[in-house]
Structure formats: structure tokens, C-alpha cells
Amino acid sequence: MDQAVIRHLPEQHCFVLDFAGQQARLDYQLSTDASGDAVQVNFTHTFVPEAARGQGLAEQLVRAGLSWARAQQLQIVASCWYVAKFLR
């Protein structure tokens, strides 16, 4: 499958991509320090609609999210089991 267009929606704390009229999603939460600067990201949930599963969409979302987090120099944690696989 070709690389899908992934959109980061920081106001909703997620990364999304549209596929066949449906939306796959990677959700996260930010933790801040005393000055309000983001210092940690926790990737909490991935979702791919059933009809779009098995096509690598979740992996693309996770790789995009991790790339963004590293570029922001955030500490990365994952309460989502799928994201945690990429951190091992």
C-alpha cells in the first residue's frame, strides 16, 4: 500500500488518516512541566476501522507519531499495547 496522508491534529491530540471514507486514528496525551512546556507524550490508543485493517495503517500512524514526538524531543511512553511494540 502507498504511504497514506497522515494529518496531525494537535488541538485534538491525535494523528488521523482517511481511508475509504473512514478514519484511522492515533490518540495521545501530553504532560507539561511547571512552565507549561510539553515534556512527555503518552500514546494512548490506536484505532483502524475493521474494513481497513491489515493494510498497515496503524503502523503508519505510529511511525508518524513517534517521528513527531522525537522531533519535539518529548519523552515517549505508551499505554497503548500496539505503540508499545514499537518502543521495545
Sequence and secondary structure as in RCSB ss.txt:
>XXXX:A:sequence
MDQAVIRHLPEQHCFVLDFAGQQARLDYQLSTDASGDAVQVNFTHTFVPEAARGQGLAEQLVRAGLSWARAQQLQ
IVASCWYVAKFLR
>XXXX:A:secstr
      EEEGGGTEEEEEETTEEEEEEEEEEE TTS EEEEEEEEEE  GGGTTSSHHHHHHHHHHHHHHHTT E
EEESSHHHHHHH 
